[in-house]
Amino acid sequence: MRILFYLNIAQKNLAVERMEWPPCSPKLNPIEHLWDQLGRAVCSRVTNATTLAVLQQLLVEEWDAILKQCVTKLVR
């Protein structure tokens, strides 16, 4: 998927630390749903001409748009 390519570039260039989690960790599921929601929101706005700077801005905007209620629902 193209978004994963851009996210990997962003991770390297923006010094985002990737946390290692066991694949069956009970703590993993809620955050996976949140990442999925974020990924889908960003993918809907990414075009072939999207630059790294634009991708960073899209990630920030979509992260800010995720409602606190949604996060609370995923954690409970």
All heavy atoms as a GROMACS GRO file, in nm:
protein
  617
    1MET      N    1   0.084  -0.118   0.000
    1MET     CA    2   0.000   0.000   0.000
    1MET      C    3   0.089   0.125   0.000
    1MET      O    4   0.188   0.132   0.072
    1MET     CB    5  -0.087  -0.004   0.126
    1MET     CG    6  -0.216   0.060   0.113
    1MET     SD    7  -0.308   0.017   0.264
    1MET     CE    8  -0.440   0.123   0.243
    2ARG      N    9   0.054   0.220  -0.079
    2ARG     CA   10   0.137   0.340  -0.094
    2ARG      C   11   0.149   0.418   0.037
    2ARG      O   12   0.254   0.472   0.068
    2ARG     CB   13   0.078   0.429  -0.203
    2ARG     CG   14   0.152   0.560  -0.217
    2ARG     CD   15   0.116   0.632  -0.340
    2ARG     NE   16   0.210   0.585  -0.439
    2ARG     CZ   17   0.189   0.585  -0.568
    2ARG    NH1   18   0.079   0.630  -0.616
    2ARG    NH2   19   0.278   0.540  -0.652
    3ILE      N   20   0.043   0.422   0.117
    3ILE     CA   21   0.047   0.500   0.241
    3ILE      C   22   0.152   0.443   0.337
    3ILE      O   23   0.219   0.518   0.406
    3ILE     CB   24  -0.092   0.509   0.308
    3ILE    CG1   25  -0.090   0.606   0.425
    3ILE    CG2   26  -0.137   0.373   0.358
    3ILE    CD1   27  -0.073   0.748   0.385
    4LEU      N   28   0.169   0.311   0.338
    4LEU     CA   29   0.270   0.252   0.425
    4LEU      C   30   0.409   0.297   0.384
    4LEU      O   31   0.495   0.321   0.468
    4LEU     CB   32   0.260   0.100   0.422
    4LEU     CG   33   0.132   0.041   0.482
    4LEU    CD1   34   0.131  -0.110   0.465
    4LEU    CD2   35   0.119   0.079   0.627
    5PHE      N   36   0.431   0.309   0.253
    5PHE     CA   37   0.558   0.360   0.204
    5PHE      C   38   0.585   0.499   0.258
    5PHE      O   39   0.692   0.529   0.310
    5PHE     CB   40   0.556   0.360   0.050
    5PHE     CG   41   0.676   0.426  -0.011
    5PHE    CD1   42   0.799   0.361  -0.015
    5PHE    CD2   43   0.666   0.552  -0.065
    5PHE    CE1   44   0.909   0.422  -0.072
    5PHE    CE2   45   0.776   0.614  -0.123
    5PHE     CZ   46   0.898   0.549  -0.126
    6TYR      N   47   0.485   0.588   0.247
    6TYR     CA   48   0.500   0.725   0.295
    6TYR      C   49   0.515   0.730   0.447
    6TYR      O   50   0.591   0.810   0.500
    6TYR     CB   51   0.382   0.812   0.252
    6TYR     CG   52   0.384   0.847   0.106
    6TYR    CD1   53   0.284   0.804   0.021
    6TYR    CD2   54   0.487   0.924   0.052
    6TYR    CE1   55   0.286   0.836  -0.114
    6TYR    CE2   56   0.489   0.956  -0.082
    6TYR     CZ   57   0.389   0.912  -0.164
    6TYR     OH   58   0.392   0.944  -0.296
    7LEU      N   59   0.442   0.645   0.517
    7LEU     CA   60   0.453   0.644   0.663
    7LEU      C   61   0.592   0.598   0.706
    7LEU      O   62   0.647   0.651   0.803
    7LEU     CB   63   0.345   0.556   0.724
    7LEU     CG   64   0.204   0.611   0.717
    7LEU    CD1   65   0.104   0.507   0.768
    7LEU    CD2   66   0.190   0.741   0.792
    8ASN      N   67   0.649   0.502   0.635
    8ASN     CA   68   0.785   0.458   0.668
    8ASN      C   69   0.885   0.570   0.644
    8ASN      O   70   0.977   0.590   0.723
    8ASN     CB   71   0.823   0.334   0.587
    8ASN     CG   72   0.757   0.209   0.640
    8ASN    OD1   73   0.723   0.201   0.757
    8ASN    ND2   74   0.736   0.112   0.554
    9ILE      N   75   0.867   0.645   0.535
    9ILE     CA   76   0.955   0.760   0.508
    9ILE      C   77   0.938   0.865   0.618
    9ILE      O   78   1.036   0.918   0.670
    9ILE     CB   79   0.925   0.821   0.370
    9ILE    CG1   80   0.968   0.724   0.260
    9ILE    CG2   81   0.996   0.955   0.353
    9ILE    CD1   82   0.928   0.767   0.122
   10ALA      N   83   0.814   0.892   0.654
   10ALA     CA   84   0.788   0.991   0.759
   10ALA      C   85   0.852   0.947   0.890
   10ALA      O   86   0.909   1.028   0.962
   10ALA     CB   87   0.639   1.012   0.776
   11GLN      N   88   0.841   0.819   0.920
   11GLN     CA   89   0.898   0.767   1.045
   11GLN      C   90   1.048   0.792   1.048
   11GLN      O   91   1.102   0.835   1.150
   11GLN     CB   92   0.868   0.619   1.057
   11GLN     CG   93   0.928   0.556   1.180
   11GLN     CD   94   0.906   0.406   1.184
   11GLN    OE1   95   0.836   0.351   1.102
   11GLN    NE2   96   0.966   0.342   1.281
   12LYS      N   97   1.115   0.766   0.938
   12LYS     CA   98   1.260   0.784   0.934
   12LYS      C   99   1.298   0.931   0.938
   12LYS      O  100   1.388   0.971   1.012
   12LYS     CB  101   1.316   0.720   0.807
   12LYS     CG  102   1.309   0.570   0.809
   12LYS     CD  103   1.355   0.511   0.677
   12LYS     CE  104   1.331   0.361   0.676
   12LYS     NZ  105   1.357   0.304   0.545
   13ASN      N  106   1.229   1.014   0.861
   13ASN     CA  107   1.265   1.156   0.851
   13ASN      C  108   1.221   1.239   0.970
   13ASN      O  109   1.280   1.343   0.997
   13ASN     CB  110   1.208   1.216   0.723
   13ASN     CG  111   1.276   1.160   0.599
   13ASN    OD1  112   1.391   1.120   0.603
   13ASN    ND2  113   1.203   1.156   0.490
   14LEU      N  114   1.116   1.198   1.039
   14LEU     CA  115   1.064   1.278   1.150
   14LEU      C  116   1.105   1.221   1.285
   14LEU      O  117   1.058   1.266   1.388
   14LEU     CB  118   0.911   1.285   1.141
   14LEU     CG  119   0.857   1.345   1.012
   14LEU    CD1  120   0.706   1.332   1.007
   14LEU    CD2  121   0.900   1.490   0.998
   15ALA      N  122   1.190   1.122   1.283
   15ALA     CA  123   1.241   1.057   1.405
   15ALA      C  124   1.127   1.007   1.494
   15ALA      O  125   1.127   1.026   1.614
   15ALA     CB  126   1.331   1.152   1.482
   16VAL      N  127   1.030   0.942   1.430
   16VAL     CA  128   0.919   0.881   1.504
   16VAL      C  129   0.966   0.743   1.550
   16VAL      O  130   1.011   0.662   1.471
   16VAL     CB  131   0.794   0.867   1.415
   16VAL    CG1  132   0.684   0.792   1.488
   16VAL    CG2  133   0.748   1.004   1.370
   17GLU      N  134   0.958   0.719   1.679
   17GLU     CA  135   1.004   0.592   1.733
   17GLU      C  136   0.895   0.487   1.721
   17GLU      O  137   0.782   0.508   1.764
   17GLU     CB  138   1.042   0.609   1.881
   17GLU     CG  139   1.098   0.484   1.942
   17GLU     CD  140   1.136   0.505   2.088
   17GLU    OE1  141   1.156   0.620   2.129
   17GLU    OE2  142   1.145   0.404   2.159
   18ARG      N  143   0.927   0.376   1.658
   18ARG     CA  144   0.832   0.265   1.646
   18ARG      C  145   0.845   0.176   1.768
   18ARG      O  146   0.955   0.136   1.806
   18ARG     CB  147   0.860   0.185   1.520
   18ARG     CG  148   0.772   0.061   1.510
   18ARG     CD  149   0.795  -0.013   1.384
   18ARG     NE  150   0.714   0.050   1.282
   18ARG     CZ  151   0.722   0.024   1.154
   18ARG    NH1  152   0.811  -0.061   1.109
   18ARG    NH2  153   0.643   0.084   1.069
   19MET      N  154   0.733   0.147   1.830
   19MET     CA  155   0.734   0.062   1.948
   19MET      C  156   0.709  -0.083   1.904
   19MET      O  157   0.623  -0.109   1.822
   19MET     CB  158   0.625   0.106   2.046
   19MET     CG  159   0.649   0.245   2.102
   19MET     SD  160   0.513   0.304   2.206
   19MET     CE  161   0.510   0.181   2.334
   20GLU      N  162   0.786  -0.174   1.959
   20GLU     CA  163   0.769  -0.315   1.927
   20GLU      C  164   0.668  -0.375   2.024
   20GLU      O  165   0.679  -0.358   2.144
   20GLU     CB  166   0.904  -0.388   1.939
   20GLU     CG  167   1.006  -0.340   1.839
   20GLU     CD  168   0.966  -0.364   1.694
   20GLU    OE1  169   0.898  -0.466   1.666
   20GLU    OE2  170   1.002  -0.281   1.610
   21TRP      N  171   0.570  -0.443   1.971
   21TRP     CA  172   0.467  -0.509   2.051
   21TRP      C  173   0.458  -0.654   2.008
   21TRP      O  174   0.468  -0.684   1.890
   21TRP     CB  175   0.330  -0.445   2.027
   21TRP     CG  176   0.318  -0.307   2.083
   21TRP    CD1  177   0.351  -0.192   2.020
   21TRP    CD2  178   0.268  -0.270   2.211
   21TRP    NE1  179   0.324  -0.085   2.102
   21TRP    CE2  180   0.272  -0.130   2.219
   21TRP    CE3  181   0.218  -0.342   2.319
   21TRP    CZ2  182   0.231  -0.061   2.330
   21TRP    CZ3  183   0.176  -0.272   2.431
   21TRP    CH2  184   0.183  -0.134   2.436
   22PRO      N  185   0.435  -0.744   2.101
   22PRO     CA  186   0.410  -0.883   2.061
   22PRO      C  187   0.282  -0.889   1.975
   22PRO      O  188   0.188  -0.813   1.999
   22PRO     CB  189   0.387  -0.955   2.194
   22PRO     CG  190   0.429  -0.862   2.301
   22PRO     CD  191   0.431  -0.724   2.244
   23PRO      N  192   0.277  -0.976   1.876
   23PRO     CA  193   0.163  -0.979   1.785
   23PRO      C  194   0.029  -1.012   1.850
   23PRO      O  195  -0.074  -0.974   1.799
   23PRO     CB  196   0.200  -1.084   1.681
   23PRO     CG  197   0.311  -1.162   1.741
   23PRO     CD  198   0.377  -1.074   1.843
   24CYS      N  199   0.029  -1.079   1.963
   24CYS     CA  200  -0.097  -1.117   2.026
   24CYS      C  201  -0.120  -1.041   2.157
   24CYS      O  202  -0.197  -1.085   2.242
   24CYS     CB  203  -0.100  -1.266   2.052
   24CYS     SG  204  -0.097  -1.363   1.901
   25SER      N  205  -0.056  -0.929   2.172
   25SER     CA  206  -0.069  -0.853   2.295
   25SER      C  207  -0.211  -0.798   2.310
   25SER      O  208  -0.266  -0.740   2.217
   25SER     CB  209   0.029  -0.735   2.293
   25SER     OG  210   0.003  -0.647   2.400
   26PRO      N  211  -0.273  -0.813   2.428
   26PRO     CA  212  -0.406  -0.756   2.449
   26PRO      C  213  -0.405  -0.604   2.437
   26PRO      O  214  -0.505  -0.543   2.406
   26PRO     CB  215  -0.442  -0.798   2.592
   26PRO     CG  216  -0.336  -0.886   2.640
   26PRO     CD  217  -0.223  -0.885   2.543
   27LYS      N  218  -0.290  -0.544   2.459
   27LYS     CA  219  -0.279  -0.399   2.450
   27LYS      C  220  -0.274  -0.352   2.305
   27LYS      O  221  -0.289  -0.235   2.276
   27LYS     CB  222  -0.155  -0.350   2.522
   27LYS     CG  223  -0.158  -0.376   2.671
   27LYS     CD  224  -0.032  -0.326   2.736
   27LYS     CE  225  -0.035  -0.352   2.886
   27LYS     NZ  226   0.087  -0.309   2.951
   28LEU      N  227  -0.252  -0.443   2.213
   28LEU     CA  228  -0.234  -0.408   2.073
   28LEU      C  229  -0.366  -0.376   2.003
   28LEU      O  230  -0.374  -0.283   1.924
   28LEU     CB  231  -0.164  -0.522   2.000
   28LEU     CG  232  -0.131  -0.501   1.855
   28LEU    CD1  233  -0.031  -0.388   1.840
   28LEU    CD2  234  -0.073  -0.627   1.796
   29ASN      N  235  -0.470  -0.448   2.032
   29ASN     CA  236  -0.595  -0.434   1.958
   29ASN      C  237  -0.653  -0.292   1.957
   29ASN      O  238  -0.687  -0.244   1.850
   29ASN     CB  239  -0.698  -0.535   2.008
   29ASN     CG  240  -0.663  -0.675   1.964
   29ASN    OD1  241  -0.594  -0.694   1.866
   29ASN    ND2  242  -0.709  -0.772   2.039
   30PRO      N  243  -0.666  -0.225   2.069
   30PRO     CA  244  -0.725  -0.091   2.063
   30PRO      C  245  -0.646   0.006   1.976
   30PRO      O  246  -0.704   0.079   1.896
   30PRO     CB  247  -0.726  -0.044   2.209
   30PRO     CG  248  -0.725  -0.169   2.289
   30PRO     CD  249  -0.643  -0.266   2.208
   31ILE      N  250  -0.515   0.003   1.986
   31ILE     CA  251  -0.436   0.098   1.908
   31ILE      C  252  -0.439   0.060   1.760
   31ILE      O  253  -0.434   0.147   1.674
   31ILE     CB  254  -0.292   0.110   1.963
   31ILE    CG1  255  -0.223   0.235   1.909
   31ILE    CG2  256  -0.210  -0.013   1.932
   31ILE    CD1  257  -0.278   0.364   1.960
   32GLU      N  258  -0.449  -0.069   1.730
   32GLU     CA  259  -0.459  -0.111   1.590
   32GLU      C  260  -0.584  -0.052   1.525
   32GLU      O  261  -0.580  -0.010   1.410
   32GLU     CB  262  -0.460  -0.263   1.578
   32GLU     CG  263  -0.325  -0.326   1.595
   32GLU     CD  264  -0.225  -0.282   1.488
   32GLU    OE1  265  -0.263  -0.272   1.370
   32GLU    OE2  266  -0.109  -0.258   1.525
   33HIS      N  267  -0.694  -0.049   1.598
   33HIS     CA  268  -0.817   0.009   1.545
   33HIS      C  269  -0.800   0.160   1.521
   33HIS      O  270  -0.849   0.214   1.422
   33HIS     CB  271  -0.935  -0.016   1.639
   33HIS     CG  272  -0.971  -0.161   1.649
   33HIS    ND1  273  -1.020  -0.233   1.543
   33HIS    CD2  274  -0.963  -0.247   1.753
   33HIS    CE1  275  -1.042  -0.358   1.580
   33HIS    NE2  276  -1.007  -0.368   1.707
   34LEU      N  277  -0.730   0.223   1.611
   34LEU     CA  278  -0.705   0.367   1.597
   34LEU      C  279  -0.614   0.394   1.477
   34LEU      O  280  -0.640   0.486   1.398
   34LEU     CB  281  -0.644   0.422   1.726
   34LEU     CG  282  -0.632   0.573   1.736
   34LEU    CD1  283  -0.768   0.640   1.724
   34LEU    CD2  284  -0.566   0.610   1.868
   35TRP      N  285  -0.507   0.315   1.462
   35TRP     CA  286  -0.417   0.332   1.347
   35TRP      C  287  -0.492   0.306   1.217
   35TRP      O  288  -0.468   0.374   1.117
   35TRP     CB  289  -0.297   0.238   1.356
   35TRP     CG  290  -0.198   0.272   1.462
   35TRP    CD1  291  -0.140   0.184   1.547
   35TRP    CD2  292  -0.145   0.401   1.496
   35TRP    NE1  293  -0.055   0.250   1.632
   35TRP    CE2  294  -0.056   0.383   1.603
   35TRP    CE3  295  -0.165   0.530   1.448
   35TRP    CZ2  296   0.014   0.488   1.661
   35TRP    CZ3  297  -0.095   0.635   1.506
   35TRP    CH2  298  -0.007   0.613   1.610
   36ASP      N  299  -0.581   0.207   1.219
   36ASP     CA  300  -0.660   0.177   1.099
   36ASP      C  301  -0.747   0.296   1.062
   36ASP      O  302  -0.755   0.335   0.945
   36ASP     CB  303  -0.746   0.053   1.122
   36ASP     CG  304  -0.826   0.016   0.999
   36ASP    OD1  305  -0.764  -0.004   0.893
   36ASP    OD2  306  -0.949   0.007   1.011
   37GLN      N  307  -0.812   0.354   1.160
   37GLN     CA  308  -0.897   0.471   1.136
   37GLN      C  309  -0.813   0.587   1.081
   37GLN      O  310  -0.852   0.653   0.984
   37GLN     CB  311  -0.968   0.513   1.265
   37GLN     CG  312  -1.059   0.631   1.246
   37GLN     CD  313  -1.129   0.670   1.376
   37GLN    OE1  314  -1.126   0.598   1.475
   37GLN    NE2  315  -1.191   0.785   1.376
   38LEU      N  316  -0.697   0.609   1.141
   38LEU     CA  317  -0.609   0.717   1.095
   38LEU      C  318  -0.560   0.689   0.953
   38LEU      O  319  -0.562   0.777   0.867
   38LEU     CB  320  -0.490   0.732   1.190
   38LEU     CG  321  -0.388   0.839   1.154
   38LEU    CD1  322  -0.451   0.978   1.156
   38LEU    CD2  323  -0.269   0.833   1.249
   39GLY      N  324  -0.519   0.566   0.928
   39GLY     CA  325  -0.471   0.529   0.795
   39GLY      C  326  -0.576   0.546   0.687
   39GLY      O  327  -0.548   0.599   0.579
   40ARG      N  328  -0.699   0.505   0.717
   40ARG     CA  329  -0.807   0.520   0.619
   40ARG      C  330  -0.837   0.667   0.592
   40ARG      O  331  -0.862   0.707   0.478
   40ARG     CB  332  -0.933   0.450   0.668
   40ARG     CG  333  -0.923   0.300   0.666
   40ARG     CD  334  -1.047   0.236   0.730
   40ARG     NE  335  -1.030   0.096   0.746
   40ARG     CZ  336  -1.066   0.005   0.656
   40ARG    NH1  337  -1.120   0.044   0.542
   40ARG    NH2  338  -1.048  -0.123   0.678
   41ALA      N  339  -0.836   0.747   0.697
   41ALA     CA  340  -0.864   0.890   0.680
   41ALA      C  341  -0.756   0.957   0.595
   41ALA      O  342  -0.786   1.038   0.506
   41ALA     CB  343  -0.874   0.959   0.816
   42VAL      N  344  -0.630   0.923   0.622
   42VAL     CA  345  -0.520   0.982   0.545
   42VAL      C  346  -0.523   0.931   0.401
   42VAL      O  347  -0.506   1.008   0.306
   42VAL     CB  348  -0.384   0.955   0.613
   42VAL    CG1  349  -0.269   0.998   0.523
   42VAL    CG2  350  -0.376   1.027   0.747
   43CYS      N  351  -0.546   0.801   0.383
   43CYS     CA  352  -0.550   0.743   0.247
   43CYS      C  353  -0.656   0.810   0.161
   43CYS      O  354  -0.636   0.826   0.040
   43CYS     CB  355  -0.579   0.593   0.254
   43CYS     SG  356  -0.435   0.495   0.294
   44SER      N  357  -0.765   0.849   0.221
   44SER     CA  358  -0.872   0.911   0.143
   44SER      C  359  -0.831   1.049   0.092
   44SER      O  360  -0.893   1.102   0.001
   44SER     CB  361  -1.000   0.922   0.225
   44SER     OG  362  -0.986   1.018   0.328
   45ARG      N  363  -0.725   1.105   0.148
   45ARG     CA  364  -0.681   1.240   0.108
   45ARG      C  365  -0.550   1.241   0.032
   45ARG      O  366  -0.509   1.343  -0.020
   45ARG     CB  367  -0.668   1.327   0.233
   45ARG     CG  368  -0.802   1.347   0.304
   45ARG     CD  369  -0.788   1.429   0.429
   45ARG     NE  370  -0.736   1.562   0.400
   45ARG     CZ  371  -0.700   1.649   0.494
   45ARG    NH1  372  -0.713   1.616   0.621
   45ARG    NH2  373  -0.653   1.767   0.463
   46VAL      N  374  -0.481   1.126   0.024
   46VAL     CA  375  -0.351   1.119  -0.042
   46VAL      C  376  -0.370   1.105  -0.193
   46VAL      O  377  -0.456   1.030  -0.238
   46VAL     CB  378  -0.269   1.000   0.013
   46VAL    CG1  379  -0.144   0.977  -0.069
   46VAL    CG2  380  -0.231   1.025   0.158
   47THR      N  381  -0.289   1.178  -0.269
   47THR     CA  382  -0.288   1.167  -0.414
   47THR      C  383  -0.149   1.127  -0.459
   47THR      O  384  -0.056   1.121  -0.379
   47THR     CB  385  -0.326   1.301  -0.481
   47THR    OG1  386  -0.223   1.396  -0.453
   47THR    CG2  387  -0.459   1.353  -0.430
   48ASN      N  388  -0.132   1.104  -0.588
   48ASN     CA  389   0.001   1.069  -0.642
   48ASN      C  390   0.100   1.183  -0.625
   48ASN      O  391   0.219   1.162  -0.624
   48ASN     CB  392  -0.010   1.033  -0.790
   48ASN     CG  393  -0.075   0.898  -0.809
   48ASN    OD1  394  -0.075   0.815  -0.719
   48ASN    ND2  395  -0.131   0.875  -0.925
   49ALA      N  396   0.050   1.305  -0.613
   49ALA     CA  397   0.138   1.422  -0.602
   49ALA      C  398   0.166   1.462  -0.456
   49ALA      O  399   0.228   1.564  -0.431
   49ALA     CB  400   0.076   1.540  -0.676
   50THR      N  401   0.119   1.382  -0.361
   50THR     CA  402   0.138   1.415  -0.220
   50THR      C  403   0.285   1.410  -0.183
   50THR      O  404   0.352   1.311  -0.207
   50THR     CB  405   0.057   1.319  -0.131
   50THR    OG1  406  -0.080   1.327  -0.166
   50THR    CG2  407   0.073   1.354   0.015
   51THR      N  408   0.332   1.518  -0.124
   51THR     CA  409   0.472   1.524  -0.078
   51THR      C  410   0.480   1.481   0.067
   51THR      O  411   0.378   1.468   0.136
   51THR     CB  412   0.527   1.667  -0.091
   51THR    OG1  413   0.454   1.752  -0.002
   51THR    CG2  414   0.518   1.718  -0.234
   52LEU      N  415   0.601   1.462   0.114
   52LEU     CA  416   0.622   1.424   0.254
   52LEU      C  417   0.569   1.532   0.349
   52LEU      O  418   0.507   1.501   0.450
   52LEU     CB  419   0.771   1.398   0.279
   52LEU     CG  420   0.807   1.343   0.416
   52LEU    CD1  421   0.736   1.211   0.442
   52LEU    CD2  422   0.957   1.323   0.426
   53ALA      N  423   0.590   1.658   0.313
   53ALA     CA  424   0.542   1.768   0.398
   53ALA      C  425   0.389   1.768   0.404
   53ALA      O  426   0.330   1.788   0.511
   53ALA     CB  427   0.593   1.901   0.345
   54VAL      N  428   0.326   1.743   0.290
   54VAL     CA  429   0.179   1.738   0.287
   54VAL      C  430   0.130   1.618   0.367
   54VAL      O  431   0.032   1.627   0.441
   54VAL     CB  432   0.126   1.733   0.142
   54VAL    CG1  433  -0.022   1.706   0.137
   54VAL    CG2  434   0.160   1.862   0.069
   55LEU      N  435   0.198   1.504   0.353
   55LEU     CA  436   0.160   1.385   0.428
   55LEU      C  437   0.169   1.411   0.578
   55LEU      O  438   0.079   1.373   0.653
   55LEU     CB  439   0.250   1.267   0.390
   55LEU     CG  440   0.222   1.138   0.466
   55LEU    CD1  441   0.081   1.088   0.441
   55LEU    CD2  442   0.324   1.032   0.429
   56GLN      N  443   0.274   1.478   0.620
   56GLN     CA  444   0.288   1.511   0.763
   56GLN      C  445   0.171   1.596   0.808
   56GLN      O  446   0.112   1.571   0.914
   56GLN     CB  447   0.419   1.584   0.787
   56GLN     CG  448   0.439   1.619   0.933
   56GLN     CD  449   0.568   1.697   0.958
   56GLN    OE1  450   0.640   1.734   0.866
   56GLN    NE2  451   0.598   1.721   1.083
   57GLN      N  452   0.134   1.695   0.730
   57GLN     CA  453   0.022   1.782   0.765
   57GLN      C  454  -0.109   1.704   0.769
   57GLN      O  455  -0.191   1.723   0.858
   57GLN     CB  456   0.012   1.899   0.666
   57GLN     CG  457  -0.095   1.999   0.702
   57GLN     CD  458  -0.074   2.064   0.839
   57GLN    OE1  459   0.040   2.090   0.878
   57GLN    NE2  460  -0.180   2.089   0.909
   58LEU      N  461  -0.128   1.613   0.671
   58LEU     CA  462  -0.250   1.531   0.670
   58LEU      C  463  -0.258   1.443   0.794
   58LEU      O  464  -0.365   1.429   0.853
   58LEU     CB  465  -0.252   1.443   0.545
   58LEU     CG  466  -0.273   1.512   0.412
   58LEU    CD1  467  -0.262   1.411   0.297
   58LEU    CD2  468  -0.406   1.584   0.407
   59LEU      N  469  -0.146   1.384   0.832
   59LEU     CA  470  -0.145   1.300   0.952
   59LEU      C  471  -0.184   1.380   1.076
   59LEU      O  472  -0.264   1.335   1.158
   59LEU     CB  473  -0.008   1.236   0.972
   59LEU     CG  474   0.026   1.122   0.878
   59LEU    CD1  475   0.174   1.090   0.882
   59LEU    CD2  476  -0.056   0.999   0.914
   60VAL      N  477  -0.128   1.499   1.088
   60VAL     CA  478  -0.159   1.584   1.203
   60VAL      C  479  -0.306   1.623   1.202
   60VAL      O  480  -0.375   1.615   1.305
   60VAL     CB  481  -0.068   1.710   1.205
   60VAL    CG1  482  -0.116   1.810   1.308
   60VAL    CG2  483   0.076   1.670   1.232
   61GLU      N  484  -0.357   1.665   1.087
   61GLU     CA  485  -0.497   1.706   1.078
   61GLU      C  486  -0.592   1.591   1.110
   61GLU      O  487  -0.688   1.608   1.184
   61GLU     CB  488  -0.527   1.760   0.937
   61GLU     CG  489  -0.464   1.894   0.909
   61GLU     CD  490  -0.480   1.936   0.764
   61GLU    OE1  491  -0.554   1.870   0.688
   61GLU    OE2  492  -0.416   2.037   0.726
   62GLU      N  493  -0.565   1.475   1.054
   62GLU     CA  494  -0.654   1.361   1.078
   62GLU      C  495  -0.643   1.310   1.221
   62GLU      O  496  -0.741   1.268   1.280
   62GLU     CB  497  -0.625   1.248   0.978
   62GLU     CG  498  -0.662   1.283   0.836
   62GLU     CD  499  -0.809   1.316   0.818
   62GLU    OE1  500  -0.894   1.272   0.897
   62GLU    OE2  501  -0.839   1.389   0.721
   63TRP      N  502  -0.523   1.316   1.278
   63TRP     CA  503  -0.507   1.276   1.419
   63TRP      C  504  -0.588   1.369   1.508
   63TRP      O  505  -0.657   1.324   1.599
   63TRP     CB  506  -0.360   1.279   1.457
   63TRP     CG  507  -0.337   1.239   1.600
   63TRP    CD1  508  -0.315   1.321   1.706
   63TRP    CD2  509  -0.337   1.106   1.653
   63TRP    NE1  510  -0.300   1.247   1.821
   63TRP    CE2  511  -0.313   1.115   1.792
   63TRP    CE3  512  -0.354   0.980   1.597
   63TRP    CZ2  513  -0.306   1.003   1.873
   63TRP    CZ3  514  -0.348   0.869   1.678
   63TRP    CH2  515  -0.324   0.881   1.815
   64ASP      N  516  -0.580   1.499   1.481
   64ASP     CA  517  -0.655   1.596   1.560
   64ASP      C  518  -0.806   1.580   1.542
   64ASP      O  519  -0.883   1.615   1.630
   64ASP     CB  520  -0.614   1.739   1.523
   64ASP     CG  521  -0.474   1.773   1.571
   64ASP    OD1  522  -0.422   1.702   1.660
   64ASP    OD2  523  -0.415   1.870   1.518
   65ALA      N  524  -0.847   1.526   1.427
   65ALA     CA  525  -0.989   1.511   1.398
   65ALA      C  526  -1.051   1.389   1.467
   65ALA      O  527  -1.173   1.378   1.477
   65ALA     CB  528  -1.012   1.501   1.247
   66ILE      N  529  -0.967   1.296   1.513
   66ILE     CA  530  -1.020   1.179   1.583
   66ILE      C  531  -1.075   1.224   1.718
   66ILE      O  532  -1.004   1.284   1.798
   66ILE     CB  533  -0.910   1.072   1.601
   66ILE    CG1  534  -0.867   1.018   1.465
   66ILE    CG2  535  -0.962   0.958   1.690
   66ILE    CD1  536  -0.752   0.920   1.471
   67LEU      N  537  -1.199   1.197   1.738
   67LEU     CA  538  -1.266   1.242   1.860
   67LEU      C  539  -1.215   1.166   1.982
   67LEU      O  540  -1.186   1.047   1.976
   67LEU     CB  541  -1.416   1.223   1.848
   67LEU     CG  542  -1.485   1.301   1.737
   67LEU    CD1  543  -1.632   1.263   1.732
   67LEU    CD2  544  -1.469   1.449   1.759
   68LYS      N  545  -1.205   1.238   2.092
   68LYS     CA  546  -1.163   1.175   2.219
   68LYS      C  547  -1.260   1.062   2.256
   68LYS      O  548  -1.219   0.961   2.310
   68LYS     CB  549  -1.160   1.281   2.328
   68LYS     CG  550  -1.106   1.231   2.460
   68LYS     CD  551  -1.098   1.339   2.563
   68LYS     CE  552  -1.048   1.283   2.694
   68LYS     NZ  553  -1.041   1.385   2.799
   69GLN      N  554  -1.386   1.078   2.221
   69GLN     CA  555  -1.485   0.975   2.251
   69GLN      C  556  -1.450   0.845   2.179
   69GLN      O  557  -1.468   0.736   2.232
   69GLN     CB  558  -1.624   1.020   2.210
   69GLN     CG  559  -1.677   1.136   2.290
   69GLN     CD  560  -1.805   1.192   2.230
   69GLN    OE1  561  -1.832   1.174   2.112
   69GLN    NE2  562  -1.883   1.261   2.313
   70CYS      N  563  -1.401   0.858   2.055
   70CYS     CA  564  -1.364   0.740   1.978
   70CYS      C  565  -1.248   0.667   2.045
   70CYS      O  566  -1.249   0.546   2.057
   70CYS     CB  567  -1.325   0.781   1.836
   70CYS     SG  568  -1.267   0.645   1.736
   71VAL      N  569  -1.150   0.741   2.091
   71VAL     CA  570  -1.034   0.682   2.158
   71VAL      C  571  -1.078   0.615   2.288
   71VAL      O  572  -1.039   0.501   2.316
   71VAL     CB  573  -0.926   0.789   2.185
   71VAL    CG1  574  -0.812   0.730   2.264
   71VAL    CG2  575  -0.876   0.848   2.054
   72THR      N  576  -1.161   0.682   2.364
   72THR     CA  577  -1.210   0.627   2.491
   72THR      C  578  -1.287   0.497   2.465
   72THR      O  579  -1.272   0.400   2.538
   72THR     CB  580  -1.299   0.730   2.562
   72THR    OG1  581  -1.225   0.848   2.582
   72THR    CG2  582  -1.346   0.677   2.696
   73LYS      N  583  -1.368   0.495   2.359
   73LYS     CA  584  -1.446   0.377   2.327
   73LYS      C  585  -1.355   0.260   2.292
   73LYS      O  586  -1.382   0.146   2.330
   73LYS     CB  587  -1.538   0.408   2.208
   73LYS     CG  588  -1.624   0.293   2.166
   73LYS     CD  589  -1.712   0.333   2.049
   73LYS     CE  590  -1.789   0.214   1.997
   73LYS     NZ  591  -1.866   0.248   1.877
   74LEU      N  592  -1.246   0.286   2.221
   74LEU     CA  593  -1.154   0.180   2.182
   74LEU      C  594  -1.080   0.122   2.301
   74LEU      O  595  -1.050   0.002   2.305
   74LEU     CB  596  -1.052   0.231   2.081
   74LEU     CG  597  -1.108   0.260   1.942
   74LEU    CD1  598  -1.001   0.327   1.856
   74LEU    CD2  599  -1.156   0.132   1.875
   75VAL      N  600  -1.050   0.204   2.399
   75VAL     CA  601  -0.972   0.160   2.514
   75VAL      C  602  -1.058   0.079   2.612
   75VAL      O  603  -1.011  -0.012   2.676
   75VAL     CB  604  -0.908   0.281   2.586
   75VAL    CG1  605  -0.840   0.239   2.714
   75VAL    CG2  606  -0.807   0.347   2.492
   76ARG      N  607  -1.185   0.110   2.619
   76ARG     CA  608  -1.272   0.039   2.715
   76ARG      C  609  -1.317  -0.094   2.665
   76ARG      O  610  -1.330  -0.142   2.572
   76ARG     CB  611  -1.393   0.124   2.748
   76ARG     CG  612  -1.352   0.242   2.830
   76ARG     CD  613  -1.469   0.321   2.871
   76ARG     NE  614  -1.419   0.439   2.940
   76ARG     CZ  615  -1.494   0.524   2.999
   76ARG    NH1  616  -1.623   0.511   2.999
   76ARG    NH2  617  -1.443   0.627   3.058
   0.00000   0.00000   0.00000
